[in-house]
């Protein structure tokens, strides 16, 4: 087990009255935080660890995760900058970062190659740093353009094959996608990188995502093609007020443009038949009891753009588009020091407890920034939600499904094999 940094508990400053009465300090001791580094799948030495001044890890859904390691640099008597020839900091060397809060297990934040550097040089002593940029192993999904036909295979079968072909991905987790409703045999033409194709396949299914997670051991990344979970899986709640509060801020936003009903139609080039499809709002997996959109408000409508060259199941595509637009609530916030005993990560669901019953409930975690220094560990987050926790008002009896269906429109999506 490699060398670690241990952060000292820093007591929270007292809040001025009367806020101190509304927001009492946490009633539990603040847990210690440690992290450890691996270079090329080997625990960092003390000398290597001492070179790192600060670490930032950016995690976001549908985007390759990135870490930035700040390393102070200086010049020697001959004017040469330090850290330029370090073997463990060369391009495409591997870096893994793990963090532990309290007595919990170490949680990997990122595991992947060094993809670049940023040198910030200054004439002032002690002001020059080297920033090492690390990506997760999903970066290997986008390094080669290919033109490959995929015939008679469902989307999850294609995704599993593509993920297994990447040497840096040790295992895969793939959810089964529904079989196409079309009578034509499935056909997908890959024209681009593996990553682009995986993202395209994921967008065809309600709340599916393609991504790579760090595994339980160094160099054992996990390729995923999965639907977002619908319920929390054990992360501690985020609490805004009271003796158990563990977040410093919680800023929700509401988008009145969401959701929209998606509809389309497909014209077959073989028999000229038309297949129509309209998303069903009742099939959306809500993170609460009631939809986020007011039931008595007129919804927006959307028409899918035409697609060519593959046989897209339009029923799945319209439902996926409507599900994606249903997330009318988005919230940002910051964990309160080390009071939070968990490690946040995207592609998970978490419960938020705030003073507003409307905004309390389950949220999807879609973005997290971890900042580690020699004295502090901070987590900022972005969440989203497609539901309200309050019961529907008595006069809101129009119903979201009926209101949407009344204004549905249809566009034509011409399909057919061109190969």
Order of alpha helices (4+ residues) and beta strands (2+ residues): beta-alpha-beta-beta-alpha-beta-beta-beta-beta-beta-beta-alpha-beta-beta-alpha-beta-beta-beta-beta-beta-beta-beta-beta-alpha-beta-beta-beta-beta-beta-alpha-beta
